[in-house]
Amino acid sequence: MKNKNTYDVVVIGSGPGGYSAALRAAQLGFDTAVVEKDETLGGVCLNVGCIPSKALLDSSERYHHARRKMAEHGIEINDVRLDLGAMMSRKNKVVAELSKNLRQLLESSGIDIINGTARVEAPDRVHVTRNEQTGAKDRELGLAARYILLATGSLPNSLPGLDFDGKNIVTSTQALEFDAVPDRLGIVGAGYVGLELGSVWQRLGSRVTVMETLPQAAGSADGQVARTLTRLLKNQGMDIRLNTTVTQAEVKDSRIAVSVTAKDKAETLFFDRLLVSVGRHPRLDGLGLDDIGVEKDPDSGRIIVDAAYRTSVSSIYAIGDIIPGPMLAHKASAEGAAAAECMAGLPGEVNYDTLPSVIYTSPEAAGAGMTQEDAKKRKIPFLTGTYPFSGTGRARCFGETDGFVKLIVHETSDRILGVHIIGPRASDMIAQGVVAMESGTTAGGIARMVHSHPTFSEAMQEAAAAVRHKTGQIKG
């Protein structure tokens, strides 16, 4: 780090939002520093969230395929064994390499990286207590900044009666580090994280029970997609209990006794590990924001920002999990770049109406734009077009035919309002839907576009064609 303490922009937090903001600020000519409290860069997403969970999802799916699915391809594999330690080592290596690459990218862009805990002392000043392991001569450091950007991310929510102990009752962070496959794994919460980690450990041999208070799994996903995903995961052996409330958990003789209530019936379930995955809350403690007048929403505790991501203190900006909206890494990244552009007087913006989301189970589920339920609630005249993957040659060859592509289309303009996919490669295919909505492409436009054959993306073309059948643009 250069020997100085004055910057145009000081970013607090090096997660997807923070590092994206820093990189864009540097590109725009701002002298930029990033303050990160942890030794490794990348925040929750890279270190204990998106990346390690996807590494385990990929590894566990290969293990599952070796045990259950390769024979149908004419490949006999005998004596398949799990080396959990090697799997965890690979996951850790992926994380370490990406973190190292991120550091090199920031440094090569001329961005100073300061390891320490930040506190905002004034609208233009950040105090940093540097980590001991940095070996810095001066532990306390004052940074002057024209702009301060807050990108501190979030922490897991807890529930009364289910206190985390890091071993028996755990967060998603500890669920990525189990040293043995639990025989019985309980999961509180059927959102994205719960379903993904449940899939990991079920493939590796756990008997998984997911308990969800709401009548639908998969959060705010399109209802048809959520119901299909629930059915398919149940078919794989996952016990998903909706409309079920967990009231208490107690460790008894190395087992966890979990009290649940469903349809006014109470019972006790026993597990070896219990993952509590019921959302997250903004990480704001210790930043000193109340002292300088940064306003928060009294209900959510998130920071209130304007369209340019400015807080109530005009020189302080905020993005990501600490402001309203879904807690998604790519949302934070987009906001980070947009906030830096707004600092430079450019029209930085994020289109939240086309923000994609993905559940990396098998099959994957992805969506962007309005769900069918959204369109009904807003009384928008719409048509739907669906097409099953079982009808595509590529999916048949691949051996993954579950699921479908679904388009929500405005009835009169033919504009695409939403795209929802459950099936193979949904996480990649959703990008075509986002591009179509951002560019104003109609369902008829997609139906007329030539798609390579055979590919999964043909299901998107066929779903669009199904809408045209309904409108009479295609007779048949």
Helices and strands as residue ranges (DSSP letters): E 6-12, H 16-27, E 32-36, H 43-48, H 50-68, G 70-73, H 84-108, E 112-122, E 125-130, G 132-134, E 140-150, E 154-156, E 169-170, H 172-175, E 184-188, H 192-203, E 207-211, H 223-235, E 239-241, E 244-252, E 255-262, E 265-271, E 273-276, E 280-282, H 289-292, E 316-318, G 320-322, H 329-343, G 352-354, E 357-359, E 364-369, H 372-377, E 382-388, G 389-391, H 393-398, E 404-410, E 416-423, H 426-439, H 443-448, H 458-471
